[in-house]
Amino acid sequence: MINDFIKRAENGKSIYICEVRDAFASSGKSIECVVETTAGEVIARSIPLPCFIGAPVKDRAGKEFVCEYFHSNIYNLISTYGGKHMTLYTAECDGDIKELCDNLNDVFQVKLSRDDRSGYGKSLNVTDRVNAAMGYPPFRFIIEHGKHNTDITGRKTQTDSITLFQKTVCFASAAVLIGLDIGGTDIKAVGTVNGRIAAFCEYDWYPAGMTTLKQLTEGVKHVMDEIQTKLGKNTVPDGIGVGFPDVVLMNKIVGGETYKTRGIRNASPDYETEFAGLLKMEEILLDYCKPDGAVNMTNDGSLAAYTAAVELAHSDRADEIKKGIMAHTLGTELGTGWIDETGKIPQIPLEVYNCVIDLGDFPARNYESSDLRSTRNFNTNIPGTLQKYPSQSGAYKLAVNYFKKNAHDIYEELLKERLIEEKENGVFVVLSPEDRRKPLLEFIMNQADDGQPQAENVFREIGRYLAATWRETEFLICPEVKRRIVYGRFIKSPKCLKLMQEGVSDVDFISDSGNMLEAGDDDLAFTPLMKALRDDPFYTVAQFGQAIGAVHFAAEKLSRR
């Protein structure tokens, strides 16, 4: 079985981690991993392993595959939950499992400084920053023999979240608010006055190319200055809501390991001090507000889930909120947000874009991370993470491969139009003198809209990636809600959405994929502000829907006072 996986991977095929987990599940052998989060919750997940690691997997490739599978599961749990510590429960007599667990401190570089960590160790940088902000010591692994017996299967007590969401929208109808949807390709802003959209702003930028934090904060301030000018100097906001593409807990940006801050990370001699400046983002934005104003920030994926929850609370589907909401933003990377059954955003990192879903496609690992053909993570260099799959980078990777192999004339057109460029060390998107990321994605989407078979395959394959994402979030988070609402530039095209839905239905590791994906588009517009956006002659819900969600998120904080 393991050798079959390896052969598929050597032939460039994906080996989804959920498939491997399913294959090992019948062995009866597993490691139980228990995480205590900084919020005091206890999360337990069981990682199945092959029946006996030593005997059937004597060859080096097989053992490396099993180790990578195990480490990827641990890495995914840390990327999702962070935590004060992780306890692993093992059978005392099992030497193979003991060896896997005893090596974790070295594999995850627990004792190294944040600057010196690489690979799996990078996931601990975010965790340790969160722990430090909360006053806890650095993350550690604890190895115990036996089984974990604590019952943690109970669900959270439900609250009347529908009424709370409705109260928020009512509050927004009598306030001046600004919503910021900050991404890796652009910043979108909406200004509203007493429940009426008064201004839009869209600002293209490339934060991954920045070398100082000041450049990043100045970009945000530029958008605020522009939207404020459009509102009028005497129309001062009561509140500002923000979706930011990084880990945001307790209104503080505490991640620092995303693609967007890569340039700053690489350029700064003291990144920890430099990044700490982002803790002042709330103060920067408060300067634009009235003296008693408020800033409410969350991760961009969480904002997507919040946006959907607020809209559904104003529809005849409001009862769906009682199971929670999960949403994804398909952008520069994959954003993931979860509103739980209580109507709250769980205070966990939820860096799902960092999670490994693919243990295969060995040829793509040979390219450096910036090469469009690569599956390696821009930050950790780990192959197979979601950052390179249901995302802008994933679309580029698939298009380059499909066009070059099966539609070479279109590949040549990409080169001729200066959307991509071939260099001695790889194939890259053109970033200078003009950033061509947006035009490249639009080109691929337009080809799919026109029925070009290889472009259609790009979005079907992204659908398969989303199916694998669904399985991984089911394992990691166990949400009661099954539907995933998707936002982003991809869903501007109904054809591309349909192709992604076809891809989801095409996998054999999900038994019931019907209606698993729902677009956060015009059909999910129920609040007055979102309906006004839907009816706007120039702007769309697909473009500015999350900025409207950020407006409501600002009102949410003000309404709690």
KERO-597221 format. One record per residue (C-alpha): residue in three letters; x, y, z. Coordinates in Angstrom, 3 decimals. Layout:
% KERO-597221
r / xx / yy / zz
ALA / X / Y / Z .
...
% end
This chain:
% KERO-597221
r / xx / yy / zz
MET / 0.000 / 0.000 / 0.000 .
ILE / 2.733 / 2.468 / 0.975 .
ASN / 4.732 / 1.551 / -2.110 .
ASP / 1.637 / 2.206 / -4.252 .
PHE / 1.364 / 5.684 / -2.727 .
ILE / 5.020 / 6.356 / -3.473 .
LYS / 4.723 / 5.207 / -7.094 .
ARG / 1.756 / 7.534 / -7.621 .
ALA / 3.710 / 10.407 / -6.076 .
GLU / 6.741 / 9.724 / -8.276 .
ASN / 4.444 / 9.959 / -11.315 .
GLY / 3.347 / 13.453 / -10.287 .
LYS / 0.008 / 12.444 / -8.776 .
SER / -1.413 / 13.941 / -5.597 .
ILE / -1.614 / 11.702 / -2.511 .
TYR / -4.080 / 13.423 / -0.223 .
ILE / -3.316 / 13.080 / 3.460 .
CYS / -6.938 / 12.103 / 4.118 .
GLU / -6.513 / 9.118 / 1.759 .
VAL / -3.474 / 7.931 / 3.708 .
ARG / -5.270 / 8.409 / 7.020 .
ASP / -8.179 / 6.348 / 5.696 .
ALA / -5.818 / 3.612 / 4.489 .
PHE / -4.087 / 3.350 / 7.890 .
ALA / -7.312 / 3.534 / 9.927 .
SER / -7.941 / -0.213 / 9.865 .
SER / -4.538 / -1.087 / 11.363 .
GLY / -5.676 / -0.535 / 14.921 .
LYS / -2.502 / 1.407 / 15.610 .
SER / -2.540 / 5.126 / 16.362 .
ILE / -1.164 / 8.003 / 18.400 .
GLU / -3.556 / 10.209 / 20.339 .
CYS / -2.614 / 13.891 / 20.283 .
VAL / -4.144 / 16.255 / 22.845 .
VAL / -3.720 / 20.013 / 22.534 .
GLU / -4.533 / 22.527 / 25.271 .
THR / -5.260 / 25.871 / 23.596 .
THR / -4.519 / 29.284 / 25.061 .
ALA / -8.288 / 29.665 / 25.540 .
GLY / -8.219 / 26.629 / 27.855 .
GLU / -9.958 / 24.188 / 25.514 .
VAL / -8.732 / 20.612 / 25.177 .
ILE / -8.645 / 19.161 / 21.650 .
ALA / -7.899 / 15.468 / 20.987 .
ARG / -7.245 / 13.843 / 17.625 .
SER / -6.109 / 10.311 / 16.833 .
ILE / -3.505 / 9.784 / 14.087 .
PRO / -3.648 / 6.248 / 12.639 .
LEU / -0.393 / 4.577 / 11.620 .
PRO / 0.463 / 1.505 / 9.534 .
CYS / 0.281 / -1.770 / 11.427 .
PHE / 4.014 / -2.066 / 12.042 .
ILE / 6.330 / 0.660 / 10.887 .
GLY / 9.553 / -1.334 / 11.055 .
ALA / 8.815 / -4.597 / 9.207 .
PRO / 6.704 / -3.741 / 6.143 .
VAL / 8.387 / -0.379 / 5.732 .
LYS / 12.025 / -1.370 / 5.906 .
ASP / 12.995 / 0.562 / 2.803 .
ARG / 14.113 / 4.131 / 3.338 .
ALA / 11.492 / 5.673 / 1.014 .
GLY / 8.661 / 3.933 / 2.855 .
LYS / 9.868 / 5.017 / 6.283 .
GLU / 10.352 / 8.582 / 5.070 .
PHE / 6.798 / 8.585 / 3.690 .
VAL / 5.335 / 7.423 / 7.026 .
CYS / 7.413 / 9.972 / 8.960 .
GLU / 6.308 / 12.779 / 6.634 .
TYR / 2.684 / 11.704 / 7.026 .
PHE / 2.993 / 11.708 / 10.836 .
HIS / 4.843 / 15.018 / 11.024 .
SER / 2.328 / 16.611 / 8.639 .
ASN / -0.551 / 15.606 / 10.915 .
ILE / 1.198 / 17.169 / 13.917 .
TYR / 2.050 / 20.261 / 11.867 .
ASN / -1.584 / 20.632 / 10.759 .
LEU / -2.832 / 20.443 / 14.347 .
ILE / -0.339 / 23.087 / 15.501 .
SER / -1.148 / 25.330 / 12.517 .
THR / -4.836 / 25.104 / 13.408 .
TYR / -4.821 / 25.309 / 17.197 .
GLY / -1.390 / 26.502 / 18.333 .
GLY / -1.633 / 25.771 / 22.027 .
LYS / 0.281 / 25.794 / 25.276 .
HIS / 1.463 / 22.239 / 24.695 .
MET / 0.666 / 18.971 / 22.942 .
THR / 0.551 / 15.669 / 24.806 .
LEU / 1.035 / 12.470 / 22.802 .
TYR / -0.220 / 9.199 / 24.283 .
THR / 1.591 / 6.041 / 23.203 .
ALA / 1.687 / 2.345 / 24.073 .
GLU / 4.707 / 1.834 / 26.345 .
CYS / 5.985 / -1.229 / 24.492 .
ASP / 5.848 / 0.244 / 20.992 .
GLY / 9.374 / 1.237 / 20.012 .
ASP / 8.435 / 2.550 / 16.570 .
ILE / 5.868 / 4.995 / 17.899 .
LYS / 8.195 / 5.996 / 20.737 .
GLU / 10.867 / 6.856 / 18.175 .
LEU / 8.426 / 8.985 / 16.149 .
CYS / 7.389 / 10.909 / 19.258 .
ASP / 10.860 / 11.282 / 20.754 .
ASN / 12.069 / 12.961 / 17.560 .
LEU / 9.394 / 15.654 / 17.571 .
ASN / 11.436 / 18.199 / 19.525 .
ASP / 14.156 / 17.995 / 16.879 .
VAL / 11.802 / 17.900 / 13.871 .
PHE / 9.878 / 20.955 / 15.117 .
GLN / 13.029 / 22.647 / 16.436 .
VAL / 11.448 / 23.406 / 19.796 .
LYS / 14.709 / 24.606 / 21.365 .
LEU / 15.807 / 26.820 / 18.468 .
SER / 15.125 / 30.552 / 18.277 .
ARG / 12.371 / 31.735 / 15.945 .
ASP / 14.928 / 33.172 / 13.531 .
ASP / 16.722 / 29.828 / 13.269 .
ARG / 13.682 / 27.641 / 12.666 .
SER / 12.757 / 26.248 / 9.263 .
GLY / 10.289 / 23.745 / 7.839 .
TYR / 7.944 / 22.302 / 10.448 .
GLY / 9.527 / 24.499 / 13.096 .
LYS / 8.061 / 27.608 / 11.474 .
SER / 4.600 / 26.603 / 12.745 .
LEU / 5.857 / 27.070 / 16.303 .
ASN / 6.836 / 30.687 / 15.625 .
VAL / 3.192 / 31.758 / 15.450 .
THR / 2.313 / 29.560 / 18.435 .
ASP / 5.109 / 31.016 / 20.552 .
ARG / 4.165 / 34.593 / 19.593 .
VAL / 0.577 / 33.882 / 20.656 .
ASN / 1.711 / 32.234 / 23.890 .
ALA / 3.991 / 35.174 / 24.670 .
ALA / 1.160 / 37.646 / 24.030 .
MET / -1.057 / 35.651 / 26.412 .
GLY / 1.648 / 35.365 / 29.083 .
TYR / 2.354 / 31.640 / 28.606 .
PRO / 5.738 / 29.907 / 28.173 .
PRO / 6.792 / 28.550 / 24.753 .
PHE / 5.062 / 25.514 / 23.251 .
ARG / 6.315 / 22.061 / 24.248 .
PHE / 5.624 / 18.386 / 23.510 .
ILE / 4.757 / 15.995 / 26.344 .
ILE / 4.996 / 12.214 / 25.861 .
GLU / 2.776 / 9.979 / 28.020 .
HIS / 2.171 / 6.211 / 28.032 .
GLY / -1.374 / 4.873 / 28.001 .
LYS / -4.604 / 6.499 / 26.824 .
HIS / -6.185 / 9.901 / 27.262 .
ASN / -9.470 / 9.364 / 29.109 .
THR / -10.956 / 12.853 / 29.421 .
ASP / -14.343 / 13.196 / 27.728 .
ILE / -14.184 / 16.228 / 25.425 .
THR / -16.941 / 15.334 / 23.000 .
GLY / -19.541 / 17.821 / 24.223 .
ARG / -20.614 / 20.694 / 21.975 .
LYS / -20.680 / 24.342 / 23.016 .
THR / -23.847 / 25.772 / 24.485 .
GLN / -25.832 / 27.561 / 21.813 .
THR / -26.713 / 31.222 / 22.131 .
ASP / -29.167 / 33.422 / 20.269 .
SER / -26.594 / 34.448 / 17.699 .
ILE / -29.282 / 35.277 / 15.122 .
THR / -30.579 / 38.132 / 17.269 .
LEU / -27.046 / 39.372 / 17.909 .
PHE / -26.271 / 39.497 / 14.176 .
GLN / -29.541 / 41.308 / 13.516 .
LYS / -28.773 / 43.832 / 16.268 .
THR / -25.398 / 44.511 / 14.648 .
VAL / -26.978 / 45.378 / 11.291 .
CYS / -29.529 / 47.614 / 12.988 .
PHE / -26.678 / 49.472 / 14.702 .
ALA / -24.890 / 49.930 / 11.362 .
SER / -27.947 / 51.773 / 10.029 .
ALA / -27.238 / 54.717 / 12.337 .
ALA / -23.448 / 55.032 / 12.255 .
VAL / -20.519 / 56.075 / 10.077 .
LEU / -18.422 / 52.977 / 9.411 .
ILE / -15.490 / 51.858 / 7.261 .
GLY / -14.797 / 48.247 / 6.278 .
LEU / -11.326 / 47.135 / 5.138 .
ASP / -10.753 / 43.853 / 3.313 .
ILE / -6.959 / 43.581 / 3.255 .
GLY / -5.521 / 40.939 / 0.945 .
GLY / -2.243 / 39.982 / -0.652 .
THR / -3.100 / 41.519 / -4.041 .
ASP / -5.277 / 44.473 / -3.101 .
ILE / -7.062 / 46.307 / -0.312 .
LYS / -10.773 / 46.964 / -0.716 .
ALA / -12.563 / 49.532 / 1.399 .
VAL / -16.178 / 50.593 / 1.795 .
GLY / -17.455 / 53.617 / 3.686 .
THR / -21.062 / 53.726 / 4.905 .
VAL / -23.104 / 56.518 / 6.419 .
ASN / -26.294 / 55.674 / 8.321 .
GLY / -26.794 / 52.413 / 6.473 .
ARG / -25.969 / 53.796 / 3.016 .
ILE / -22.875 / 52.998 / 0.966 .
ALA / -21.097 / 56.299 / 0.455 .
ALA / -17.671 / 55.353 / -0.933 .
PHE / -15.619 / 52.550 / -2.476 .
CYS / -11.863 / 52.202 / -2.786 .
GLU / -9.679 / 49.491 / -4.333 .
TYR / -5.903 / 49.720 / -4.012 .
ASP / -3.536 / 47.251 / -5.674 .
TRP / -0.421 / 46.398 / -3.731 .
TYR / 2.225 / 43.691 / -3.302 .
PRO / 3.021 / 43.342 / 0.419 .
ALA / 5.234 / 40.264 / -0.140 .
GLY / 7.666 / 42.548 / -1.988 .
MET / 7.923 / 45.049 / 0.863 .
THR / 11.028 / 45.143 / 3.020 .
THR / 9.864 / 47.237 / 5.984 .
LEU / 6.768 / 47.218 / 8.143 .
LYS / 6.388 / 50.943 / 7.518 .
GLN / 5.687 / 50.249 / 3.843 .
LEU / 2.851 / 47.921 / 4.847 .
THR / 1.284 / 50.297 / 7.355 .
GLU / 1.669 / 53.213 / 4.928 .
GLY / -0.283 / 51.198 / 2.339 .
VAL / -3.156 / 50.747 / 4.790 .
LYS / -3.020 / 54.434 / 5.734 .
HIS / -3.093 / 55.387 / 2.049 .
VAL / -6.383 / 53.515 / 1.628 .
MET / -7.797 / 55.090 / 4.784 .
ASP / -6.838 / 58.560 / 3.544 .
GLU / -8.490 / 57.870 / 0.207 .
ILE / -11.739 / 56.499 / 1.595 .
GLN / -11.853 / 59.320 / 4.151 .
THR / -11.438 / 61.888 / 1.369 .
LYS / -14.332 / 60.314 / -0.528 .
LEU / -16.515 / 60.395 / 2.583 .
GLY / -15.622 / 64.002 / 3.314 .
LYS / -13.361 / 65.391 / 6.016 .
ASN / -16.304 / 66.094 / 8.343 .
THR / -17.675 / 62.547 / 8.089 .
VAL / -15.558 / 60.846 / 10.737 .
PRO / -16.147 / 57.114 / 11.306 .
ASP / -17.601 / 55.729 / 14.512 .
GLY / -15.817 / 52.475 / 13.830 .
ILE / -13.584 / 50.549 / 11.444 .
GLY / -13.806 / 46.809 / 10.763 .
VAL / -10.815 / 44.968 / 9.342 .
GLY / -10.139 / 41.592 / 7.766 .
PHE / -6.358 / 41.104 / 7.849 .
PRO / -4.479 / 38.236 / 6.130 .
ASP / -2.708 / 36.855 / 9.190 .
VAL / -3.453 / 35.403 / 12.606 .
VAL / -5.532 / 37.913 / 14.571 .
LEU / -6.463 / 37.089 / 18.163 .
MET / -8.040 / 39.438 / 20.696 .
ASN / -7.853 / 42.260 / 18.111 .
LYS / -4.072 / 41.870 / 17.777 .
ILE / -2.111 / 40.712 / 14.721 .
VAL / 0.123 / 37.999 / 16.172 .
GLY / 1.076 / 35.662 / 13.291 .
GLY / 3.972 / 36.876 / 11.205 .
GLU / 4.618 / 33.782 / 9.093 .
THR / 2.469 / 34.436 / 6.022 .
TYR / 3.529 / 35.023 / 2.430 .
LYS / 2.514 / 38.680 / 2.743 .
THR / 5.263 / 39.431 / 5.272 .
ARG / 7.930 / 37.323 / 3.559 .
GLY / 9.854 / 40.302 / 2.193 .
ILE / 9.951 / 42.006 / 5.581 .
ARG / 10.990 / 38.727 / 7.238 .
ASN / 13.871 / 38.247 / 4.824 .
ALA / 15.067 / 41.856 / 4.918 .
SER / 14.850 / 42.677 / 8.610 .
PRO / 17.881 / 42.079 / 10.884 .
ASP / 15.460 / 41.956 / 13.853 .
TYR / 12.159 / 40.636 / 12.525 .
GLU / 10.569 / 40.131 / 15.943 .
THR / 10.935 / 43.823 / 16.771 .
GLU / 9.888 / 44.850 / 13.259 .
PHE / 6.790 / 42.632 / 13.255 .
ALA / 5.789 / 43.792 / 16.720 .
GLY / 4.942 / 47.097 / 15.067 .
LEU / 1.808 / 45.451 / 13.678 .
LEU / 0.492 / 45.341 / 17.235 .
LYS / -0.035 / 49.089 / 16.733 .
MET / -2.443 / 48.619 / 13.806 .
GLU / -5.414 / 49.205 / 16.082 .
GLU / -3.904 / 52.474 / 17.303 .
ILE / -3.132 / 53.572 / 13.723 .
LEU / -6.738 / 53.045 / 12.676 .
LEU / -8.204 / 54.556 / 15.856 .
ASP / -6.592 / 57.856 / 14.814 .
TYR / -9.126 / 57.972 / 11.956 .
CYS / -12.105 / 57.460 / 14.279 .
LYS / -14.098 / 59.683 / 16.576 .
PRO / -12.675 / 59.938 / 20.132 .
ASP / -15.003 / 57.179 / 21.332 .
GLY / -14.628 / 55.120 / 18.153 .
ALA / -13.685 / 51.451 / 17.867 .
VAL / -11.609 / 49.215 / 15.631 .
ASN / -12.551 / 45.539 / 15.297 .
MET / -10.049 / 43.249 / 13.557 .
THR / -10.036 / 39.592 / 12.628 .
ASN / -8.421 / 37.254 / 10.124 .
ASP / -9.679 / 37.623 / 6.554 .
GLY / -11.015 / 34.061 / 6.556 .
SER / -12.870 / 34.660 / 9.813 .
LEU / -14.311 / 37.816 / 8.293 .
ALA / -15.625 / 35.755 / 5.361 .
ALA / -17.422 / 33.396 / 7.751 .
TYR / -18.742 / 36.356 / 9.763 .
THR / -19.983 / 38.036 / 6.580 .
ALA / -21.914 / 34.918 / 5.593 .
ALA / -23.364 / 34.493 / 9.090 .
VAL / -24.683 / 38.060 / 9.190 .
GLU / -26.289 / 37.712 / 5.770 .
LEU / -27.928 / 34.379 / 6.611 .
ALA / -29.264 / 35.839 / 9.864 .
HIS / -31.394 / 38.137 / 7.702 .
SER / -32.744 / 35.377 / 5.465 .
ASP / -35.199 / 32.510 / 5.687 .
ARG / -32.143 / 30.300 / 6.217 .
ALA / -31.256 / 31.864 / 9.586 .
ASP / -31.551 / 28.543 / 11.435 .
GLU / -28.474 / 27.282 / 9.546 .
ILE / -26.355 / 29.511 / 11.779 .
LYS / -27.106 / 27.234 / 14.728 .
LYS / -24.664 / 24.713 / 13.239 .
GLY / -22.015 / 27.381 / 12.695 .
ILE / -20.566 / 28.743 / 9.460 .
MET / -17.374 / 27.818 / 7.640 .
ALA / -16.022 / 29.915 / 4.786 .
HIS / -12.964 / 30.069 / 2.570 .
THR / -11.459 / 32.977 / 0.685 .
LEU / -9.793 / 31.905 / -2.538 .
GLY / -7.160 / 34.578 / -2.993 .
THR / -3.386 / 34.927 / -2.893 .
GLU / -3.547 / 32.103 / -0.364 .
LEU / -6.453 / 30.141 / 1.119 .
GLY / -8.266 / 31.915 / 3.930 .
THR / -10.415 / 29.904 / 6.327 .
GLY / -12.954 / 31.190 / 8.803 .
TRP / -15.196 / 29.487 / 11.317 .
ILE / -18.121 / 30.887 / 13.251 .
ASP / -18.904 / 28.187 / 15.813 .
GLU / -22.319 / 27.098 / 17.083 .
THR / -22.351 / 29.938 / 19.630 .
GLY / -21.937 / 32.557 / 16.903 .
LYS / -18.366 / 33.347 / 17.998 .
ILE / -15.022 / 33.353 / 16.184 .
PRO / -12.881 / 30.767 / 18.046 .
GLN / -9.655 / 32.311 / 19.312 .
ILE / -7.288 / 29.894 / 17.573 .
PRO / -4.739 / 30.550 / 14.773 .
LEU / -6.700 / 28.490 / 12.190 .
GLU / -3.826 / 28.737 / 9.688 .
VAL / -5.453 / 26.184 / 7.395 .
TYR / -3.580 / 27.580 / 4.369 .
ASN / -0.447 / 26.213 / 6.061 .
CYS / -1.843 / 22.694 / 6.438 .
VAL / -0.461 / 19.844 / 4.345 .
ILE / -3.055 / 18.117 / 2.174 .
ASP / -0.798 / 16.507 / -0.457 .
LEU / 1.956 / 14.019 / 0.335 .
GLY / 2.542 / 13.294 / -3.359 .
ASP / 3.559 / 15.002 / -6.624 .
PHE / 7.259 / 14.446 / -6.000 .
PRO / 8.436 / 16.126 / -9.265 .
ALA / 6.898 / 19.470 / -8.213 .
ARG / 9.014 / 19.405 / -5.061 .
ASN / 12.143 / 19.875 / -7.150 .
TYR / 11.263 / 23.502 / -7.929 .
GLU / 11.944 / 26.365 / -5.529 .
SER / 8.880 / 27.878 / -3.910 .
SER / 8.623 / 30.955 / -6.177 .
ASP / 8.597 / 28.821 / -9.324 .
LEU / 5.015 / 28.605 / -10.601 .
ARG / 5.338 / 24.817 / -10.955 .
SER / 6.322 / 24.281 / -7.311 .
THR / 4.181 / 22.873 / -4.487 .
ARG / 6.548 / 24.191 / -1.820 .
ASN / 5.273 / 26.665 / 0.752 .
PHE / 6.679 / 30.191 / 0.315 .
ASN / 7.559 / 30.439 / 4.005 .
THR / 8.205 / 26.953 / 5.390 .
ASN / 9.369 / 25.319 / 2.124 .
ILE / 7.207 / 22.319 / 3.079 .
PRO / 5.590 / 20.742 / -0.015 .
GLY / 1.878 / 20.080 / -0.322 .
THR / 0.386 / 22.859 / 1.829 .
LEU / -2.925 / 24.465 / 0.917 .
GLN / -1.167 / 27.737 / 0.122 .
LYS / -0.326 / 26.263 / -3.313 .
TYR / -3.611 / 24.461 / -4.032 .
PRO / -7.084 / 26.150 / -3.875 .
SER / -5.560 / 29.589 / -4.338 .
GLN / -4.178 / 32.021 / -6.877 .
SER / -0.851 / 30.146 / -6.780 .
GLY / -2.677 / 26.872 / -7.359 .
ALA / -4.386 / 28.240 / -10.465 .
TYR / -1.049 / 29.478 / -11.821 .
LYS / 0.636 / 26.121 / -11.185 .
LEU / -2.104 / 24.131 / -12.889 .
ALA / -2.392 / 26.503 / -15.860 .
VAL / 1.343 / 26.503 / -16.557 .
ASN / 1.445 / 22.691 / -16.426 .
TYR / -1.722 / 22.084 / -18.453 .
PHE / -1.064 / 24.731 / -21.099 .
LYS / 2.569 / 23.799 / -21.646 .
LYS / 1.713 / 20.110 / -22.044 .
ASN / -1.607 / 20.226 / -23.904 .
ALA / -2.145 / 23.763 / -25.240 .
HIS / 1.298 / 25.077 / -26.075 .
ASP / -0.052 / 27.974 / -28.156 .
ILE / -1.779 / 29.371 / -25.064 .
TYR / 1.377 / 28.884 / -23.008 .
GLU / 3.265 / 30.878 / -25.632 .
GLU / 0.603 / 33.583 / -25.351 .
LEU / 1.253 / 33.819 / -21.598 .
LEU / 4.904 / 34.483 / -22.384 .
LYS / 4.155 / 36.919 / -25.213 .
GLU / 1.722 / 38.948 / -23.076 .
ARG / 4.332 / 39.130 / -20.299 .
LEU / 2.058 / 37.390 / -17.821 .
ILE / 4.735 / 34.826 / -17.033 .
GLU / 8.438 / 34.636 / -17.789 .
GLU / 10.924 / 31.819 / -18.165 .
LYS / 14.281 / 32.278 / -16.478 .
GLU / 17.267 / 30.043 / -16.068 .
ASN / 16.051 / 28.997 / -12.609 .
GLY / 12.355 / 28.523 / -13.352 .
VAL / 8.999 / 29.900 / -14.499 .
PHE / 7.635 / 32.950 / -12.680 .
VAL / 4.765 / 35.402 / -12.734 .
VAL / 5.878 / 38.814 / -13.986 .
LEU / 5.999 / 41.318 / -11.114 .
SER / 8.047 / 44.158 / -12.624 .
PRO / 7.766 / 46.756 / -14.005 .
GLU / 4.078 / 45.888 / -13.598 .
ASP / 2.504 / 43.363 / -11.212 .
ARG / 0.814 / 40.864 / -13.546 .
ARG / -0.772 / 38.561 / -10.963 .
LYS / -4.328 / 39.851 / -11.421 .
PRO / -4.173 / 39.862 / -15.247 .
LEU / -2.760 / 36.319 / -15.210 .
LEU / -5.648 / 35.008 / -13.145 .
GLU / -8.153 / 36.892 / -15.292 .
PHE / -6.594 / 35.343 / -18.408 .
ILE / -6.983 / 31.811 / -17.018 .
MET / -10.563 / 32.470 / -15.915 .
ASN / -11.481 / 33.980 / -19.287 .
GLN / -10.075 / 30.907 / -21.042 .
ALA / -12.255 / 28.700 / -18.845 .
ASP / -15.309 / 30.898 / -19.515 .
ASP / -14.655 / 30.467 / -23.259 .
GLY / -14.596 / 26.682 / -22.916 .
GLN / -10.856 / 26.075 / -23.333 .
PRO / -10.511 / 22.455 / -22.056 .
GLN / -7.212 / 22.859 / -20.198 .
ALA / -8.381 / 26.028 / -18.444 .
GLU / -11.577 / 24.208 / -17.465 .
ASN / -9.406 / 21.455 / -15.977 .
VAL / -7.644 / 24.063 / -13.827 .
PHE / -10.848 / 24.863 / -11.948 .
ARG / -12.040 / 21.263 / -11.783 .
GLU / -8.732 / 20.392 / -10.139 .
ILE / -9.107 / 23.293 / -7.712 .
GLY / -12.483 / 21.765 / -6.832 .
ARG / -10.704 / 18.504 / -5.990 .
TYR / -8.306 / 20.493 / -3.827 .
LEU / -11.287 / 22.036 / -2.033 .
ALA / -12.688 / 18.553 / -1.433 .
ALA / -9.391 / 17.581 / 0.202 .
THR / -9.551 / 20.817 / 2.197 .
TRP / -13.050 / 19.848 / 3.343 .
ARG / -11.807 / 16.489 / 4.574 .
GLU / -8.888 / 18.064 / 6.427 .
THR / -11.050 / 20.657 / 8.193 .
GLU / -13.465 / 17.860 / 9.109 .
PHE / -10.600 / 15.980 / 10.773 .
LEU / -9.016 / 19.006 / 12.435 .
ILE / -12.027 / 21.044 / 13.528 .
CYS / -15.032 / 18.652 / 13.423 .
PRO / -17.499 / 21.474 / 12.681 .
GLU / -21.174 / 20.644 / 12.830 .
VAL / -21.755 / 22.619 / 9.626 .
LYS / -20.918 / 20.771 / 6.405 .
ARG / -21.339 / 23.439 / 3.723 .
ARG / -18.388 / 25.697 / 2.875 .
ILE / -19.097 / 29.207 / 1.593 .
VAL / -16.411 / 30.499 / -0.774 .
TYR / -15.427 / 34.077 / -1.519 .
GLY / -12.827 / 35.668 / -3.754 .
ARG / -11.994 / 36.547 / -7.339 .
PHE / -12.538 / 32.950 / -8.508 .
ILE / -16.284 / 33.112 / -7.945 .
LYS / -16.748 / 36.209 / -10.103 .
SER / -17.206 / 33.652 / -12.880 .
PRO / -20.260 / 31.366 / -12.525 .
LYS / -18.583 / 28.993 / -14.981 .
CYS / -15.453 / 28.690 / -12.822 .
LEU / -17.590 / 28.060 / -9.734 .
LYS / -19.515 / 25.344 / -11.589 .
LEU / -16.241 / 23.711 / -12.650 .
MET / -14.993 / 23.740 / -9.055 .
GLN / -18.249 / 22.127 / -7.914 .
GLU / -17.747 / 19.440 / -10.579 .
GLY / -14.267 / 18.802 / -9.206 .
VAL / -15.613 / 18.393 / -5.683 .
SER / -18.108 / 15.802 / -6.936 .
ASP / -15.353 / 13.945 / -8.780 .
VAL / -13.429 / 12.661 / -5.746 .
ASP / -14.059 / 9.314 / -4.088 .
PHE / -13.073 / 10.295 / -0.542 .
ILE / -16.258 / 12.308 / 0.088 .
SER / -19.454 / 10.265 / 0.094 .
ASP / -21.921 / 13.137 / -0.217 .
SER / -20.526 / 16.249 / -1.888 .
GLY / -23.831 / 17.724 / -3.002 .
ASN / -24.099 / 21.457 / -2.254 .
MET / -20.811 / 21.365 / -0.367 .
LEU / -19.676 / 24.636 / -1.985 .
GLU / -21.782 / 27.777 / -1.965 .
ALA / -20.660 / 31.053 / -3.489 .
GLY / -20.593 / 34.185 / -1.368 .
ASP / -22.097 / 36.142 / -4.245 .
ASP / -25.336 / 37.956 / -5.110 .
ASP / -27.400 / 35.014 / -3.876 .
LEU / -26.011 / 35.575 / -0.380 .
ALA / -27.090 / 39.223 / -0.158 .
PHE / -29.807 / 39.778 / 2.461 .
THR / -28.789 / 42.765 / 4.600 .
PRO / -29.617 / 46.271 / 3.323 .
LEU / -25.955 / 47.110 / 2.694 .
MET / -25.217 / 43.881 / 0.844 .
LYS / -28.338 / 44.227 / -1.288 .
ALA / -27.276 / 47.772 / -2.149 .
LEU / -23.891 / 46.395 / -3.224 .
ARG / -25.603 / 43.681 / -5.269 .
ASP / -27.604 / 46.334 / -7.095 .
ASP / -24.644 / 48.665 / -7.687 .
PRO / -24.000 / 49.205 / -11.424 .
PHE / -20.193 / 49.165 / -11.048 .
TYR / -19.238 / 46.989 / -8.079 .
THR / -20.138 / 43.411 / -7.139 .
VAL / -20.614 / 41.253 / -4.054 .
ALA / -17.735 / 39.071 / -5.251 .
GLN / -15.478 / 42.146 / -5.166 .
PHE / -16.586 / 44.080 / -2.083 .
GLY / -18.740 / 41.617 / -0.124 .
GLN / -16.143 / 41.114 / 2.584 .
ALA / -15.599 / 44.865 / 2.920 .
ILE / -19.333 / 45.112 / 3.675 .
GLY / -18.835 / 42.278 / 6.155 .
ALA / -16.064 / 44.362 / 7.759 .
VAL / -18.515 / 47.271 / 8.096 .
HIS / -20.872 / 44.998 / 10.021 .
PHE / -17.931 / 43.697 / 12.074 .
ALA / -17.147 / 47.265 / 13.127 .
ALA / -20.796 / 47.735 / 14.133 .
GLU / -20.644 / 44.476 / 16.111 .
LYS / -18.031 / 45.880 / 18.486 .
LEU / -19.837 / 49.186 / 18.872 .
SER / -23.153 / 47.427 / 19.560 .
ARG / -21.602 / 45.540 / 22.498 .
ARG / -20.802 / 48.742 / 24.391 .
% end
